[in-house]
Amino acid sequence: MLGDVVELSVVVRNLDEAVERFTRLFGLRVHRRGESERFGFRNAILPTGSGHIELMEPTDPTKAVGRFLERHGEGVYLVGFECADVPGAVARLRSDGVRVDSPREDIAWIHPRQTHGLFVELRHRERYE
């Protein structure tokens, strides 16, 4: 079910400072920036070769990313694994009673309470062009 790690999401207090640090220290480049009002964060995607690092700054302290920052401080928020059959994996996990949110055919999230505090994402590998 789980393939390579293709995403590492890190919650940060200041997105611009984090982008500057990651690009300077590791020679990464920003593929794209975005904002999600639904999930309450601004982000930057920095490809690493086989996947990417996503830096996330909360914009709404009442949503999950904002609550994470308040409770845990800056740090790893989510690990994304390549999954060839997301719908099949979702069906299998749900049949085992696992809480899974799957808004699309190519992505699903397993709640951290199900995985000892690790927010797990199942996804298809992204292409960076």
PADRENKOL-653515 format. One line per field, with one value per atom (N, C-alpha, C): residue number from 1; residue in three letters; atom name; x, y, z. Coordinates in nm, 3 decimals, always signed. Example, Ala and Ser with C-alpha at 12.3 -4.5 7.8 and 13.67 -1.06 7.14 Angstrom:
REM residues 2
rokol 1_1_1_2_2_2
kemi ALA_ALA_ALA_SER_SER_SER
lumkol N_CA_C_N_CA_C
u +1.319_+1.230_+1.320_+1.285_+1.367_+1.290
v -0.569_-0.450_-0.330_-0.225_-0.106_+0.003
w +0.780_+0.780_+0.780_+0.708_+0.714_+0.787
//
This chain:
REM residues 129
rokol 1_1_1_2_2_2_3_3_3_4_4_4_5_5_5_6_6_6_7_7_7_8_8_8_9_9_9_10_10_10_11_11_11_12_12_12_13_13_13_14_14_14_15_15_15_16_16_16_17_17_17_18_18_18_19_19_19_20_20_20_21_21_21_22_22_22_23_23_23_24_24_24_25_25_25_26_26_26_27_27_27_28_28_28_29_29_29_30_30_30_31_31_31_32_32_32_33_33_33_34_34_34_35_35_35_36_36_36_37_37_37_38_38_38_39_39_39_40_40_40_41_41_41_42_42_42_43_43_43_44_44_44_45_45_45_46_46_46_47_47_47_48_48_48_49_49_49_50_50_50_51_51_51_52_52_52_53_53_53_54_54_54_55_55_55_56_56_56_57_57_57_58_58_58_59_59_59_60_60_60_61_61_61_62_62_62_63_63_63_64_64_64_65_65_65_66_66_66_67_67_67_68_68_68_69_69_69_70_70_70_71_71_71_72_72_72_73_73_73_74_74_74_75_75_75_76_76_76_77_77_77_78_78_78_79_79_79_80_80_80_81_81_81_82_82_82_83_83_83_84_84_84_85_85_85_86_86_86_87_87_87_88_88_88_89_89_89_90_90_90_91_91_91_92_92_92_93_93_93_94_94_94_95_95_95_96_96_96_97_97_97_98_98_98_99_99_99_100_100_100_101_101_101_102_102_102_103_103_103_104_104_104_105_105_105_106_106_106_107_107_107_108_108_108_109_109_109_110_110_110_111_111_111_112_112_112_113_113_113_114_114_114_115_115_115_116_116_116_117_117_117_118_118_118_119_119_119_120_120_120_121_121_121_122_122_122_123_123_123_124_124_124_125_125_125_126_126_126_127_127_127_128_128_128_129_129_129
kemi MET_MET_MET_LEU_LEU_LEU_GLY_GLY_GLY_ASP_ASP_ASP_VAL_VAL_VAL_VAL_VAL_VAL_GLU_GLU_GLU_LEU_LEU_LEU_SER_SER_SER_VAL_VAL_VAL_VAL_VAL_VAL_VAL_VAL_VAL_ARG_ARG_ARG_ASN_ASN_ASN_LEU_LEU_LEU_ASP_ASP_ASP_GLU_GLU_GLU_ALA_ALA_ALA_VAL_VAL_VAL_GLU_GLU_GLU_ARG_ARG_ARG_PHE_PHE_PHE_THR_THR_THR_ARG_ARG_ARG_LEU_LEU_LEU_PHE_PHE_PHE_GLY_GLY_GLY_LEU_LEU_LEU_ARG_ARG_ARG_VAL_VAL_VAL_HIS_HIS_HIS_ARG_ARG_ARG_ARG_ARG_ARG_GLY_GLY_GLY_GLU_GLU_GLU_SER_SER_SER_GLU_GLU_GLU_ARG_ARG_ARG_PHE_PHE_PHE_GLY_GLY_GLY_PHE_PHE_PHE_ARG_ARG_ARG_ASN_ASN_ASN_ALA_ALA_ALA_ILE_ILE_ILE_LEU_LEU_LEU_PRO_PRO_PRO_THR_THR_THR_GLY_GLY_GLY_SER_SER_SER_GLY_GLY_GLY_HIS_HIS_HIS_ILE_ILE_ILE_GLU_GLU_GLU_LEU_LEU_LEU_MET_MET_MET_GLU_GLU_GLU_PRO_PRO_PRO_THR_THR_THR_ASP_ASP_ASP_PRO_PRO_PRO_THR_THR_THR_LYS_LYS_LYS_ALA_ALA_ALA_VAL_VAL_VAL_GLY_GLY_GLY_ARG_ARG_ARG_PHE_PHE_PHE_LEU_LEU_LEU_GLU_GLU_GLU_ARG_ARG_ARG_HIS_HIS_HIS_GLY_GLY_GLY_GLU_GLU_GLU_GLY_GLY_GLY_VAL_VAL_VAL_TYR_TYR_TYR_LEU_LEU_LEU_VAL_VAL_VAL_GLY_GLY_GLY_PHE_PHE_PHE_GLU_GLU_GLU_CYS_CYS_CYS_ALA_ALA_ALA_ASP_ASP_ASP_VAL_VAL_VAL_PRO_PRO_PRO_GLY_GLY_GLY_ALA_ALA_ALA_VAL_VAL_VAL_ALA_ALA_ALA_ARG_ARG_ARG_LEU_LEU_LEU_ARG_ARG_ARG_SER_SER_SER_ASP_ASP_ASP_GLY_GLY_GLY_VAL_VAL_VAL_ARG_ARG_ARG_VAL_VAL_VAL_ASP_ASP_ASP_SER_SER_SER_PRO_PRO_PRO_ARG_ARG_ARG_GLU_GLU_GLU_ASP_ASP_ASP_ILE_ILE_ILE_ALA_ALA_ALA_TRP_TRP_TRP_ILE_ILE_ILE_HIS_HIS_HIS_PRO_PRO_PRO_ARG_ARG_ARG_GLN_GLN_GLN_THR_THR_THR_HIS_HIS_HIS_GLY_GLY_GLY_LEU_LEU_LEU_PHE_PHE_PHE_VAL_VAL_VAL_GLU_GLU_GLU_LEU_LEU_LEU_ARG_ARG_ARG_HIS_HIS_HIS_ARG_ARG_ARG_GLU_GLU_GLU_ARG_ARG_ARG_TYR_TYR_TYR_GLU_GLU_GLU
lumkol N_CA_C_N_CA_C_N_CA_C_N_CA_C_N_CA_C_N_CA_C_N_CA_C_N_CA_C_N_CA_C_N_CA_C_N_CA_C_N_CA_C_N_CA_C_N_CA_C_N_CA_C_N_CA_C_N_CA_C_N_CA_C_N_CA_C_N_CA_C_N_CA_C_N_CA_C_N_CA_C_N_CA_C_N_CA_C_N_CA_C_N_CA_C_N_CA_C_N_CA_C_N_CA_C_N_CA_C_N_CA_C_N_CA_C_N_CA_C_N_CA_C_N_CA_C_N_CA_C_N_CA_C_N_CA_C_N_CA_C_N_CA_C_N_CA_C_N_CA_C_N_CA_C_N_CA_C_N_CA_C_N_CA_C_N_CA_C_N_CA_C_N_CA_C_N_CA_C_N_CA_C_N_CA_C_N_CA_C_N_CA_C_N_CA_C_N_CA_C_N_CA_C_N_CA_C_N_CA_C_N_CA_C_N_CA_C_N_CA_C_N_CA_C_N_CA_C_N_CA_C_N_CA_C_N_CA_C_N_CA_C_N_CA_C_N_CA_C_N_CA_C_N_CA_C_N_CA_C_N_CA_C_N_CA_C_N_CA_C_N_CA_C_N_CA_C_N_CA_C_N_CA_C_N_CA_C_N_CA_C_N_CA_C_N_CA_C_N_CA_C_N_CA_C_N_CA_C_N_CA_C_N_CA_C_N_CA_C_N_CA_C_N_CA_C_N_CA_C_N_CA_C_N_CA_C_N_CA_C_N_CA_C_N_CA_C_N_CA_C_N_CA_C_N_CA_C_N_CA_C_N_CA_C_N_CA_C_N_CA_C_N_CA_C_N_CA_C_N_CA_C_N_CA_C_N_CA_C_N_CA_C_N_CA_C_N_CA_C_N_CA_C_N_CA_C_N_CA_C_N_CA_C_N_CA_C_N_CA_C_N_CA_C_N_CA_C_N_CA_C_N_CA_C_N_CA_C_N_CA_C_N_CA_C_N_CA_C_N_CA_C
u +0.082_+0.000_+0.086_+0.191_+0.276_+0.398_+0.416_+0.535_+0.635_+0.710_+0.811_+0.748_+0.825_+0.786_+0.800_+0.689_+0.692_+0.653_+0.616_+0.584_+0.615_+0.676_+0.700_+0.650_+0.543_+0.485_+0.533_+0.582_+0.638_+0.562_+0.510_+0.441_+0.545_+0.534_+0.629_+0.552_+0.617_+0.553_+0.554_+0.662_+0.677_+0.721_+0.631_+0.658_+0.775_+0.781_+0.888_+1.025_+1.035_+1.164_+1.200_+1.102_+1.130_+1.173_+1.106_+1.144_+1.287_+1.319_+1.455_+1.557_+1.529_+1.623_+1.638_+1.528_+1.536_+1.603_+1.579_+1.643_+1.792_+1.828_+1.969_+2.047_+1.993_+2.066_+2.077_+1.968_+1.962_+1.962_+1.967_+1.970_+1.840_+1.729_+1.600_+1.543_+1.444_+1.376_+1.226_+1.157_+1.012_+0.947_+0.869_+0.793_+0.666_+0.598_+0.478_+0.444_+0.368_+0.313_+0.162_+0.095_-0.050_-0.108_-0.240_-0.311_-0.439_-0.472_-0.595_-0.681_-0.788_-0.880_-0.952_-0.983_-1.054_-0.976_-0.844_-0.762_-0.685_-0.690_-0.633_-0.482_-0.418_-0.273_-0.228_-0.107_-0.032_+0.079_+0.122_+0.227_+0.321_+0.431_+0.528_+0.572_+0.579_+0.622_+0.764_+0.855_+0.996_+1.034_+1.045_+1.080_+1.217_+1.226_+1.350_+1.412_+1.349_+1.395_+1.286_+1.266_+1.160_+1.027_+1.027_+0.905_+0.923_+0.864_+0.879_+0.863_+0.913_+0.886_+0.782_+0.678_+0.575_+0.589_+0.617_+0.624_+0.486_+0.432_+0.295_+0.291_+0.237_+0.216_+0.066_+0.020_-0.123_-0.172_-0.294_-0.362_-0.487_-0.527_-0.646_-0.612_-0.598_-0.558_-0.661_-0.783_-0.886_-0.888_-0.813_-0.810_-0.690_-0.684_-0.589_-0.443_-0.397_-0.256_-0.227_-0.320_-0.305_-0.305_-0.394_-0.398_-0.270_-0.217_-0.092_+0.021_+0.033_+0.138_+0.124_+0.002_-0.022_+0.016_-0.016_+0.009_+0.153_+0.211_+0.340_+0.455_+0.425_+0.528_+0.560_+0.666_+0.706_+0.753_+0.728_+0.777_+0.699_+0.735_+0.674_+0.526_+0.443_+0.298_+0.241_+0.298_+0.241_+0.350_+0.333_+0.420_+0.330_+0.366_+0.289_+0.361_+0.288_+0.343_+0.279_+0.361_+0.307_+0.220_+0.105_+0.012_-0.048_-0.025_-0.073_-0.225_-0.287_-0.431_-0.494_-0.511_-0.566_-0.707_-0.799_-0.933_-0.932_-0.850_-0.840_-0.784_-0.683_-0.625_-0.727_-0.804_-0.907_-1.011_-1.056_-1.157_-1.104_-0.980_-0.920_-0.909_-0.857_-0.841_-0.976_-1.073_-1.206_-1.268_-1.243_-1.297_-1.234_-1.115_-1.049_-1.085_-1.179_-1.225_-1.139_-1.050_-0.960_-1.033_-1.012_-1.071_-0.987_-1.047_-0.979_-1.068_-1.008_-1.078_-1.020_-1.106_-1.060_-1.145_-1.104_-1.184_-1.175_-1.071_-1.051_-0.999_-0.996_-0.948_-0.798_-0.723_-0.577_-0.515_-0.598_-0.542_-0.633_-0.571_-0.646_-0.560_-0.627_-0.557_-0.604_-0.509_-0.539_-0.518_-0.620_-0.617_-0.503_-0.432_-0.319_-0.356_-0.480_-0.519_-0.512_-0.518_-0.513_-0.370_-0.272_-0.134_-0.034_-0.069_+0.021_+0.074_-0.013_+0.023_+0.078_+0.099_+0.152_+0.037_+0.027_-0.074_-0.020_-0.086_-0.039_-0.127_-0.060_-0.128_-0.093_-0.194_-0.174_-0.200_-0.108_-0.120_-0.047_-0.073_+0.007_+0.127_+0.235_+0.357_+0.331_+0.376_+0.357_+0.472_+0.445_+0.547_+0.575_+0.701_+0.743_+0.803_+0.727_+0.774_+0.779
v -0.120_+0.000_+0.126_+0.128_+0.248_+0.235_+0.337_+0.344_+0.439_+0.508_+0.603_+0.721_+0.782_+0.909_+1.013_+1.082_+1.180_+1.320_+1.331_+1.462_+1.465_+1.575_+1.602_+1.744_+1.756_+1.887_+1.936_+2.059_+2.119_+2.247_+2.258_+2.379_+2.478_+2.602_+2.707_+2.831_+2.915_+3.039_+3.146_+3.148_+3.251_+3.184_+3.179_+3.109_+3.170_+3.301_+3.364_+3.334_+3.340_+3.307_+3.161_+3.072_+2.930_+2.901_+2.962_+2.944_+2.991_+3.106_+3.160_+3.064_+3.011_+2.920_+2.790_+2.727_+2.599_+2.614_+2.725_+2.743_+2.771_+2.850_+2.883_+2.762_+2.693_+2.582_+2.459_+2.428_+2.301_+2.315_+2.437_+2.458_+2.422_+2.421_+2.390_+2.514_+2.494_+2.605_+2.591_+2.700_+2.698_+2.662_+2.556_+2.515_+2.598_+2.614_+2.700_+2.737_+2.845_+2.891_+2.888_+2.877_+2.877_+2.912_+2.910_+2.934_+2.851_+2.793_+2.718_+2.782_+2.848_+2.904_+2.791_+2.684_+2.570_+2.511_+2.495_+2.435_+2.537_+2.665_+2.771_+2.780_+2.779_+2.796_+2.852_+2.912_+2.948_+2.845_+2.814_+2.713_+2.742_+2.669_+2.669_+2.524_+2.482_+2.347_+2.356_+2.279_+2.277_+2.134_+2.105_+1.970_+1.927_+1.795_+1.739_+1.633_+1.599_+1.492_+1.389_+1.306_+1.205_+1.256_+1.370_+1.426_+1.573_+1.618_+1.760_+1.783_+1.898_+1.951_+2.059_+2.053_+2.157_+2.235_+2.363_+2.451_+2.517_+2.515_+2.562_+2.661_+2.779_+2.880_+2.894_+2.874_+2.887_+3.029_+3.037_+3.166_+3.173_+3.060_+3.052_+2.965_+3.025_+2.948_+2.845_+2.852_+2.757_+2.630_+2.629_+2.511_+2.424_+2.305_+2.202_+2.247_+2.316_+2.358_+2.461_+2.554_+2.652_+2.588_+2.491_+2.420_+2.340_+2.281_+2.206_+2.299_+2.415_+2.509_+2.551_+2.578_+2.619_+2.508_+2.384_+2.271_+2.221_+2.216_+2.148_+2.240_+2.362_+2.448_+2.406_+2.464_+2.431_+2.286_+2.224_+2.088_+2.010_+1.882_+1.793_+1.775_+1.798_+1.790_+1.665_+1.630_+1.525_+1.456_+1.326_+1.251_+1.191_+1.218_+1.166_+1.051_+0.942_+0.824_+0.805_+0.766_+0.731_+0.607_+0.609_+0.497_+0.480_+0.367_+0.344_+0.331_+0.278_+0.255_+0.321_+0.451_+0.524_+0.475_+0.463_+0.416_+0.276_+0.188_+0.054_+0.057_+0.141_+0.155_+0.213_+0.313_+0.374_+0.269_+0.191_+0.088_-0.013_-0.056_-0.154_-0.096_+0.027_+0.090_+0.111_+0.160_+0.181_+0.049_-0.059_-0.189_-0.236_-0.183_-0.212_-0.111_-0.019_+0.078_+0.202_+0.225_+0.340_+0.465_+0.576_+0.704_+0.760_+0.767_+0.815_+0.917_+1.029_+1.130_+1.122_+1.105_+1.092_+1.181_+1.307_+1.399_+1.378_+1.307_+1.283_+1.141_+1.098_+0.963_+0.946_+1.058_+1.047_+1.090_+1.111_+1.156_+1.115_+1.080_+1.046_+1.078_+1.108_+1.139_+1.048_+0.993_+0.908_+0.992_+0.999_+1.084_+1.041_+1.137_+1.105_+1.016_+1.019_+0.932_+0.785_+0.758_+0.620_+0.569_+0.662_+0.625_+0.681_+0.676_+0.715_+0.857_+0.947_+1.088_+1.133_+1.042_+1.079_+1.099_+1.218_+1.246_+1.188_+1.088_+1.016_+1.052_+1.079_+1.107_+0.998_+0.949_+0.857_+0.936_+0.930_+1.016_+0.958_+1.015_+0.984_+1.077_+1.030_+1.112_+1.233_+1.348_+1.472_+1.490_+1.554_+1.586_+1.736_+1.774_+1.914_+1.960_+2.038_+2.084_+2.232
w +0.000_+0.000_+0.000_+0.084_+0.093_+0.003_-0.078_-0.162_-0.100_-0.185_-0.139_-0.067_+0.023_+0.081_-0.028_-0.060_-0.168_-0.119_+0.008_+0.063_+0.211_+0.252_+0.393_+0.417_+0.495_+0.523_+0.659_+0.661_+0.781_+0.812_+0.934_+0.977_+1.028_+0.981_+1.019_+1.063_+1.142_+1.186_+1.076_+0.996_+0.894_+0.764_+0.668_+0.542_+0.466_+0.457_+0.380_+0.440_+0.572_+0.638_+0.616_+0.625_+0.605_+0.462_+0.365_+0.225_+0.204_+0.256_+0.241_+0.300_+0.418_+0.484_+0.406_+0.365_+0.295_+0.159_+0.090_-0.040_-0.023_+0.078_+0.101_+0.154_+0.254_+0.316_+0.227_+0.155_+0.084_-0.068_-0.118_-0.262_-0.332_-0.258_-0.316_-0.385_-0.469_-0.535_-0.510_-0.518_-0.500_-0.633_-0.632_-0.751_-0.763_-0.650_-0.649_-0.506_-0.495_-0.367_-0.380_-0.268_-0.271_-0.136_-0.132_-0.008_-0.010_+0.103_+0.117_+0.226_+0.184_+0.283_+0.355_+0.282_+0.342_+0.459_+0.443_+0.547_+0.630_+0.592_+0.672_+0.675_+0.557_+0.553_+0.419_+0.420_+0.300_+0.289_+0.165_+0.154_+0.039_+0.040_-0.069_-0.089_-0.214_-0.251_-0.304_-0.243_-0.281_-0.321_-0.451_-0.496_-0.443_-0.415_-0.360_-0.450_-0.557_-0.645_-0.660_-0.557_-0.564_-0.512_-0.450_-0.393_-0.364_-0.252_-0.218_-0.068_-0.026_+0.107_+0.089_+0.172_+0.171_+0.301_+0.289_+0.405_+0.420_+0.542_+0.565_+0.680_+0.654_+0.757_+0.782_+0.905_+0.932_+0.906_+0.851_+0.834_+0.921_+0.977_+1.062_+1.183_+1.301_+1.420_+1.464_+1.411_+1.453_+1.368_+1.258_+1.170_+1.207_+1.149_+1.191_+1.194_+1.090_+1.084_+1.193_+1.216_+1.322_+1.460_+1.480_+1.609_+1.631_+1.523_+1.534_+1.581_+1.519_+1.556_+1.703_+1.746_+1.885_+1.984_+1.951_+2.042_+2.039_+1.919_+1.902_+1.861_+1.818_+1.763_+1.621_+1.565_+1.429_+1.421_+1.306_+1.288_+1.185_+1.175_+1.076_+1.110_+1.012_+1.027_+0.958_+0.843_+0.760_+0.679_+0.660_+0.569_+0.462_+0.336_+0.223_+0.156_+0.135_+0.070_-0.067_-0.162_-0.292_-0.277_-0.342_-0.336_-0.475_-0.537_-0.673_-0.680_-0.576_-0.576_-0.454_-0.459_-0.344_-0.310_-0.406_-0.369_-0.305_-0.357_-0.299_-0.158_-0.136_-0.003_+0.095_+0.049_+0.134_+0.173_+0.077_+0.105_+0.206_+0.188_+0.281_+0.421_+0.430_+0.562_+0.631_+0.557_+0.617_+0.663_+0.589_+0.630_+0.761_+0.791_+0.919_+1.027_+0.996_+1.094_+1.107_+1.010_+1.014_+0.962_+1.030_+0.988_+0.873_+0.754_+0.633_+0.564_+0.525_+0.445_+0.305_+0.206_+0.067_-0.023_-0.040_-0.119_-0.270_-0.314_-0.457_-0.477_-0.602_-0.635_-0.611_-0.611_-0.607_-0.474_-0.370_-0.243_-0.128_-0.017_+0.104_+0.225_+0.336_+0.460_+0.570_+0.643_+0.758_+0.883_+0.967_+1.085_+1.179_+1.238_+1.327_+1.446_+1.491_+1.603_+1.563_+1.435_+1.385_+1.370_+1.367_+1.334_+1.435_+1.562_+1.671_+1.655_+1.611_+1.602_+1.468_+1.374_+1.243_+1.146_+1.087_+0.985_+0.855_+0.800_+0.682_+0.562_+0.452_+0.326_+0.227_+0.156_+0.045_-0.082_-0.178_-0.294_-0.414_-0.528_-0.647_-0.647_-0.705_-0.713_-0.802_-0.756_-0.831_-0.929_-1.041_-1.141_-1.132_-1.138_-1.124_-1.256_-1.331_-1.461_-1.466
//
